[in-house]
Amino acid sequence: MKYVFCIAEIEEARNWKEIIELGKNIKDETLQQRMNAVKPEDLATLIYTSGTTGKPKGVMLTHNNIMFNVMAAREITPCQAYDRALTFLPPCHAYERMVIYTYMYIGITIYVAESLEKIGQNVKEAQPHIMTAVPRILEKVYEKIMKTGQELTGAKRKIFDWAVKVGEKYDPDSKKRSFAYNLQLKMAKKLVLDKWYEALGGHLVTVASGSASLHNKLARVFMAAGIPLYEGYGMTEASPLISVNHYQKGVRVGTVGLPVKYVEVKLAEDGEILVKGPNVMQGYYKNPEETAKTIIDGWLHTGDIAVLEEGKFIKIIDRKKEMFKISGGKYVIPQPIEKKLVESYFIEQAMVIGEGQKFASAFIVPNYGHLMDWSRSSAPELIGMSKDEFLSHPTIVKKINSEVRLANKHFGNWEQNKKTDYTS
């Protein structure tokens, strides 16, 4: 870096007005020559993968890759110029970078959050119409709301709990909601859920969630509260947007929606998602071997296994490499089991294992704070124990195991966790 240009007038610092004056002296011919020298198929950026599936690889994206993805995103974004966006995810990642380009393309005013800790305050200040999030952020918002609700007493607590239960049954497809349910929803919104929407600025028309799987229960409650939460799917190698639920063509909870414009998706024989379109990368930087393994006959092999709901909505089951076979010969797909386990209010994280074993097992990270809250009324004798003593106490072990048994009901015998370990 050679210079820093300040927007504010600061002594002994160069000001951005200098750049404006310099721009006035650039001849149109020179500018046009430089613009003409850049071709749509030229490399625009290198974005390195996280390395979770091996050594990080440099994804080569062209101007065309990015622009086609931005135009596809624009078509499904229900915002106009001068609407407000709040951004707090790292723009070094393909997801938020493409989103910010889309905001610029539309003309949306972009507010940048001061920090993760100040998101709540910044939401109230900016009152955004649109923002992006990852499931962990949404989970923290949900947990904070639930913690506030649990501090209520008497009739207020009963009304809060009832409203949340109504929200958990919400279906975004209005044809699938009964008249009786709609009456309950109207009352739940008036008494409790509308306050959630207001707490997020009161103007949201879109919240896009990506980068990881979103809990179904959480998605339903947020949408019941009028928060337009749309889950999508993508990967850096696809610039990154591949599919998304959106207001134009409907929302299916538990899926990542439909392929966006310009993008073609099909499933391989083993269920792997294959992607083709102008958004697919040039390849991996100086890594032709990995490129050849990933792009075959023009199709990007994502490594994600999926099924199609209603013949078109993409439902991701797991990573191809995460599937394992137990000793009885049955395949176990961990992600749906893990997803169901962490729907429990008392389980923070879960990892299902069992390759070559007689049955599947899970490592559990309990939610210490929620268990502490539960113990105050259900097991007060545990209050005052150290964290290790508390989490290893038979009462807590029994509570966690009961949550695991509830999750097991949703799976076949060979997929159920016969033995559970957990750690703090």
Phi, psi and omega per residue, in radians:
M1 nan 2.283 -3.126
K2 -1.743 -0.701 -3.039
Y3 -2.402 2.683 2.959
V4 -2.115 2.169 3.119
F5 -1.840 2.141 -3.108
C6 -1.614 2.491 3.070
I7 -1.316 -0.739 3.100
A8 -1.361 2.712 3.088
E9 -1.350 1.963 -3.111
I10 -2.270 2.311 -3.141
E11 -1.093 2.528 3.108
E12 1.078 0.385 3.065
A13 -2.324 2.487 3.124
R14 -1.293 2.569 -3.055
N15 -1.895 2.653 -3.063
W16 -1.165 -0.292 3.104
K17 -1.103 -0.473 3.079
E18 -1.023 -0.675 -3.103
I19 -1.163 -0.677 3.109
I20 -1.077 -0.764 3.139
E21 -1.133 -0.705 3.092
L22 -1.071 -0.687 -3.139
G23 -1.101 -0.568 -3.131
K24 -1.156 -0.432 -3.081
N25 -1.605 -0.057 3.115
I26 -1.403 2.220 -3.131
K27 -1.254 2.503 3.133
D28 -0.999 -0.626 -3.116
E29 -1.112 -0.721 3.138
T30 -1.117 -0.778 3.136
L31 -1.090 -0.765 -3.122
Q32 -1.123 -0.675 3.111
Q33 -1.064 -0.765 -3.133
R34 -1.173 -0.668 3.102
M35 -1.151 -0.733 -3.124
N36 -1.162 -0.428 -3.111
A37 -1.279 -0.327 -3.140
V38 -1.645 2.109 -3.118
K39 -1.764 2.602 -3.139
P40 -0.969 -0.548 -3.106
E41 -1.503 0.023 3.122
D42 -1.260 2.653 3.073
L43 -1.108 2.210 3.133
A44 -1.765 -0.665 -3.060
T45 -2.762 2.711 2.996
L46 -1.996 2.121 3.087
I47 -2.127 2.135 -3.106
Y48 -1.480 2.406 3.078
T49 -1.185 2.830 -3.047
S50 -1.210 -0.415 -3.096
G51 1.617 0.086 -3.136
T52 -1.180 -0.396 3.130
T53 -1.908 0.437 -3.132
G54 2.310 -2.888 -3.137
K55 -1.090 2.385 3.126
P56 -0.946 2.460 -3.124
K57 -2.186 2.461 -3.130
G58 -1.440 1.917 -3.129
V59 -1.455 2.121 -3.130
M60 -1.617 1.950 3.128
L61 -1.940 2.357 3.131
T62 -1.616 2.991 3.052
H63 -1.062 -0.690 3.108
N64 -1.080 -0.802 3.124
N65 -0.904 -0.882 -3.052
I66 -1.211 -0.793 -3.065
M67 -1.151 -0.685 3.107
F68 -1.131 -0.650 3.108
N69 -1.177 -0.709 3.108
V70 -1.108 -0.760 -3.140
M71 -1.144 -0.611 3.079
A72 -1.169 -0.717 3.130
A73 -1.167 -0.648 -3.125
R74 -1.070 -0.659 -3.063
E75 -1.121 -0.433 -3.095
I76 -1.961 0.249 3.117
T77 -1.784 1.969 -3.057
P78 -1.439 0.840 -3.140
C79 -2.257 2.786 3.140
Q80 -2.215 3.026 3.110
A81 -0.956 2.457 3.120
Y82 1.339 -0.015 2.892
D83 -1.139 2.908 -3.043
R84 -1.927 2.406 3.062
A85 -2.150 2.514 3.017
L86 -1.970 2.232 3.125
T87 -2.101 2.362 3.120
F88 -2.487 -0.022 3.092
L89 -1.515 2.737 -3.080
P90 -1.161 2.130 3.136
P91 -1.294 -0.055 3.044
C92 -1.305 -0.279 3.086
H93 -1.543 2.601 -3.074
A94 -1.031 -0.647 -3.072
Y95 -1.010 -1.078 -3.071
E96 -1.238 -0.535 3.132
R97 -1.102 -0.813 3.121
M98 -1.094 -0.683 3.130
V99 -1.086 -0.770 3.141
I100 -1.139 -0.693 3.050
Y101 -1.031 -0.690 3.131
T102 -1.139 -0.741 3.071
Y103 -0.993 -0.784 -3.137
M104 -1.114 -0.719 -3.119
Y105 -1.073 -0.705 -3.140
I106 -1.375 -0.570 -3.061
G107 1.732 0.446 -3.140
I108 -1.349 2.428 3.067
T109 -1.304 2.188 -3.041
I110 -1.817 2.130 3.019
Y111 -1.804 2.266 -3.134
V112 -1.770 2.127 -3.122
A113 -1.096 2.536 -3.116
E114 -1.210 -0.651 3.128
S115 -2.984 2.923 3.102
L116 -1.073 -0.603 -3.115
E117 -1.192 -0.437 -3.067
K118 -1.787 0.194 -3.105
I119 -1.001 -0.797 -3.130
G120 -0.980 -0.811 3.130
Q121 -1.153 -0.753 -3.111
N122 -1.159 -0.582 3.079
V123 -1.074 -0.767 -3.138
K124 -1.145 -0.607 -3.121
E125 -1.288 -0.803 -3.044
A126 -1.452 -0.474 -3.063
Q127 0.815 1.077 -3.006
P128 -1.194 2.655 2.987
H129 -1.564 -0.415 -3.069
I130 -2.598 2.542 2.972
M131 -2.796 2.802 3.078
T132 -1.895 2.730 -3.125
A133 -2.653 2.912 2.988
V134 -1.998 2.704 -3.066
P135 -0.910 -0.633 -3.079
R136 -1.109 -0.658 3.102
I137 -1.145 -0.779 3.140
L138 -1.110 -0.652 3.102
E139 -1.093 -0.711 -3.133
K140 -1.155 -0.675 3.078
V141 -1.080 -0.797 -3.137
Y142 -1.085 -0.786 -3.130
E143 -1.081 -0.676 3.135
K144 -1.150 -0.730 3.105
I145 -1.095 -0.794 -3.112
M146 -1.132 -0.657 3.118
K147 -1.109 -0.704 3.088
T148 -1.101 -0.721 3.129
G149 -1.124 -0.632 -3.106
Q150 -1.290 -0.232 3.087
E151 -1.455 -0.175 3.087
L152 -1.278 2.821 3.131
T153 -2.328 2.880 3.033
G154 1.043 -2.408 -3.066
A155 -1.106 -0.630 -3.139
K156 -1.083 -0.700 3.127
R157 -1.159 -0.728 3.136
K158 -1.117 -0.704 3.116
I159 -1.145 -0.740 3.123
F160 -1.055 -0.879 -3.130
D161 -1.060 -0.708 3.127
W162 -1.110 -0.777 -3.122
A163 -1.089 -0.690 3.119
V164 -1.134 -0.726 3.124
K165 -1.113 -0.672 3.061
V166 -1.083 -0.773 3.139
G167 -1.078 -0.627 -3.114
E168 -1.163 -0.317 3.139
K169 -1.690 0.062 -3.042
Y170 -1.133 2.390 3.029
D171 -2.117 2.159 -3.113
P172 -1.126 -0.313 3.083
D173 -1.441 1.834 -3.049
S174 -1.048 -0.449 3.138
K175 -1.178 -0.355 -3.106
K176 -1.668 0.010 3.131
R177 -1.758 2.306 -3.130
S178 -1.369 2.862 3.100
F179 -1.075 -0.733 3.139
A180 -1.094 -0.735 3.137
Y181 -1.123 -0.750 -3.129
N182 -1.051 -0.600 3.068
L183 -1.155 -0.770 3.096
Q184 -1.074 -0.758 -3.125
L185 -1.083 -0.747 3.131
K186 -1.028 -0.753 3.129
M187 -1.203 -0.737 3.141
A188 -1.081 -0.685 3.130
K189 -1.162 -0.772 -3.103
K190 -1.118 -0.699 -3.069
L191 -1.446 -0.615 -2.995
V192 -2.363 -0.992 -2.866
L193 -1.175 -0.556 3.118
D194 -1.050 -0.492 3.133
K195 -1.167 -0.518 3.096
W196 -1.123 -0.780 -3.137
Y197 -1.090 -0.760 3.135
E198 -1.114 -0.605 3.137
A199 -1.138 -0.374 3.104
L200 -1.739 0.512 3.021
G201 1.737 -0.380 3.067
G202 1.334 0.192 -3.109
H203 -2.264 0.042 -3.013
L204 -1.101 2.323 2.999
V205 -2.018 -0.263 3.096
T206 -2.701 2.307 2.890
V207 -2.192 1.991 -3.122
A208 -1.663 2.234 3.127
S209 -1.974 2.324 3.130
G210 -2.705 -3.077 3.079
S211 1.431 -0.324 3.085
A212 -2.785 2.929 -3.093
S213 -1.282 2.394 -3.137
L214 -1.709 2.354 3.128
H215 -1.120 2.304 -3.120
N216 -1.016 -0.774 -3.104
K217 -1.057 -0.754 -3.122
L218 -1.142 -0.744 3.133
A219 -1.056 -0.763 -3.110
R220 -1.117 -0.773 -3.098
V221 -1.134 -0.770 3.132
F222 -1.081 -0.765 3.138
M223 -1.177 -0.620 3.076
A224 -1.078 -0.542 3.128
A225 -1.416 0.074 3.125
G226 1.510 0.102 3.121
I227 -1.498 1.966 -3.015
P228 -1.338 1.489 -3.026
L229 -1.693 2.061 -3.080
Y230 -2.097 2.048 -3.128
E231 -1.553 2.374 -3.137
G232 -2.267 -3.113 -3.056
Y233 -2.550 2.467 3.073
G234 -2.985 3.131 3.061
M235 -2.679 2.673 -3.067
T236 -0.897 -0.691 -3.103
E237 -1.119 -0.209 3.138
A238 -2.000 0.283 2.960
S239 1.359 0.116 -0.003
P240 -2.009 -0.098 -2.915
L241 -1.225 2.232 3.096
I242 -2.012 -0.868 -3.115
S243 -2.611 2.831 3.125
V244 -2.872 2.588 2.914
N245 -1.319 2.445 3.106
H246 -2.711 2.862 -2.975
Y247 -1.091 -0.415 -3.053
Q248 -1.320 -0.709 -3.014
K249 -2.057 0.260 3.043
G250 1.672 2.828 -3.110
V251 -2.185 2.345 3.048
R252 -2.162 1.917 -3.130
V253 -1.053 2.377 -3.135
G254 1.635 -0.111 3.087
T255 -2.023 2.957 3.065
V256 -1.871 0.391 2.982
G257 1.424 -2.653 -3.062
L258 -1.901 2.677 3.061
P259 -1.013 2.479 3.126
V260 -1.406 3.000 -3.113
K261 -0.999 2.508 3.130
Y262 1.360 -0.147 -3.054
V263 -1.860 2.281 3.098
E264 -1.910 2.325 -3.131
V265 -2.222 2.412 2.975
K266 -2.517 2.823 3.124
L267 -1.820 2.339 3.052
A268 -1.257 3.047 -3.115
E269 -1.023 -0.591 -3.141
D270 -1.543 0.097 3.108
G271 1.619 0.008 -3.126
E272 -1.188 2.415 3.105
I273 -1.331 2.186 3.083
L274 -1.998 2.407 -3.028
V275 -2.227 2.391 3.051
K276 -2.379 2.490 3.103
G277 2.784 3.038 -3.129
P278 -1.218 -0.100 3.098
N279 -1.529 -0.165 -3.091
V280 -1.313 2.325 -3.038
M281 -0.952 2.836 2.977
Q282 -1.159 -0.663 -3.098
G283 2.661 -3.042 3.093
Y284 -1.581 2.373 -3.078
Y285 -1.051 2.109 3.108
K286 0.906 0.639 -3.127
N287 -2.508 1.169 -3.082
P288 -1.120 -0.493 -3.128
E289 -1.134 -0.828 3.125
E290 -1.196 -0.610 3.098
T291 -1.061 -0.776 -3.118
A292 -1.137 -0.518 3.117
K293 -1.343 -0.456 -3.004
T294 -1.672 -0.664 3.111
I295 -1.952 1.934 -3.085
I296 -2.142 2.111 -3.105
D297 0.925 0.659 3.089
G298 1.478 -0.095 -3.113
W299 -1.751 2.217 3.064
L300 -1.376 2.108 3.113
H301 -1.587 1.914 -2.976
T302 -1.361 -0.446 -3.052
G303 1.470 -0.004 3.115
D304 -1.754 2.402 3.127
I305 -1.725 2.371 -3.085
A306 -2.538 2.925 2.947
V307 -2.232 2.850 3.109
L308 -1.864 2.080 3.070
E309 -1.516 2.390 -3.074
E310 0.965 0.411 3.075
G311 1.383 -0.023 -3.052
K312 -2.578 -0.534 -3.132
F313 -1.379 2.200 -3.047
I314 -1.410 2.140 3.077
K315 -2.045 1.942 -3.108
I316 -1.374 2.264 -3.122
I317 -1.669 -0.805 -3.118
D318 -3.057 3.035 2.966
R319 -1.318 2.483 -3.112
K320 -0.999 -0.673 -3.084
K321 -1.375 -0.191 -3.091
E322 -1.494 -0.342 -3.135
M323 -1.121 2.505 3.075
F324 -2.471 2.855 -3.103
K325 -2.009 2.253 3.064
I326 -1.415 2.968 -3.019
S327 -1.085 -0.378 3.121
G328 -1.374 -0.054 3.091
G329 1.663 -0.066 -3.134
K330 -1.488 2.471 3.058
Y331 -1.489 2.462 3.071
V332 -2.078 2.277 3.100
I333 -1.862 1.901 -2.963
P334 -1.135 -0.695 -2.919
Q335 -1.000 -0.810 3.130
P336 -1.067 -0.604 3.132
I337 -1.213 -0.799 3.118
E338 -1.068 -0.711 -3.128
K339 -1.099 -0.721 3.129
K340 -1.203 -0.675 3.129
L341 -1.073 -0.793 -3.067
V342 -1.377 -0.032 2.964
E343 -1.200 -0.357 3.088
S344 -1.133 2.427 3.117
Y345 -1.140 -0.306 -3.017
F346 -1.867 0.058 3.140
I347 -2.075 2.090 -3.109
E348 -1.411 -0.865 -3.128
Q349 -2.517 2.728 3.115
A350 -2.583 2.478 3.072
M351 -2.321 2.071 -3.115
V352 -1.568 2.318 -3.129
I353 -2.334 3.024 3.067
G354 2.564 0.308 3.132
E355 -0.934 2.099 3.083
G356 1.320 0.034 -3.126
Q357 -1.611 3.023 -3.112
K358 -1.233 -0.493 -3.098
F359 -2.692 2.876 3.094
A360 -1.361 2.575 3.072
S361 -2.292 3.040 3.127
A362 -2.516 2.435 2.907
F363 -1.546 2.266 -3.069
I364 -2.064 2.298 2.939
V365 -1.826 1.889 -3.099
P366 -1.261 2.703 3.057
N367 -1.525 1.682 -3.016
Y368 -1.025 -0.770 -3.108
G369 -1.078 -0.764 -3.122
H370 -1.228 -0.623 3.084
L371 -1.155 -0.642 3.081
M372 -1.096 -0.783 3.121
D373 -1.054 -0.760 -3.141
W374 -1.103 -0.711 -3.056
S375 -1.191 -0.426 -3.107
R376 -1.058 -0.565 3.126
S377 -1.848 -0.476 -3.041
S378 -1.773 -0.388 3.133
A379 -2.631 1.115 -3.049
P380 -1.071 -0.350 3.136
E381 -1.152 -0.251 -3.125
L382 -1.509 -0.274 -3.115
I383 -1.104 2.327 -3.140
G384 1.763 -0.235 3.095
M385 -1.249 2.731 3.011
S386 -1.182 2.851 -3.105
K387 -1.040 -0.771 -3.134
D388 -1.117 -0.769 3.120
E389 -1.092 -0.753 -3.111
F390 -1.058 -0.885 -3.052
L391 -1.244 -0.413 3.135
S392 -1.658 -0.007 -3.126
H393 -1.187 2.430 -3.115
P394 -0.917 -0.579 3.141
T395 -1.123 -0.720 3.138
I396 -1.262 -0.727 3.089
V397 -1.014 -0.758 3.132
K398 -1.109 -0.698 -3.140
K399 -1.117 -0.792 3.133
I400 -1.116 -0.752 -3.140
N401 -1.120 -0.579 3.104
S402 -1.188 -0.606 3.080
E403 -1.177 -0.665 3.103
V404 -1.132 -0.727 3.129
R405 -1.090 -0.653 3.090
L406 -1.096 -0.718 3.115
A407 -1.179 -0.648 -3.101
N408 -1.031 -0.492 -3.079
K409 -1.058 -0.335 -3.064
H410 -1.598 0.054 -3.027
F411 -2.311 2.833 3.097
G412 -1.156 2.833 -3.082
N413 -0.969 -0.703 -3.086
W414 -1.280 -0.287 -3.129
E415 -1.629 -0.233 -3.027
Q416 -1.292 2.562 3.114
N417 -1.381 1.923 3.128
K418 -1.479 -0.406 3.136
K419 -2.470 2.340 -3.100
T420 -2.198 2.308 3.000
D421 -2.011 2.661 3.084
Y422 -2.530 2.786 -3.052
T423 -2.473 2.693 3.052
S424 -1.654 nan nan
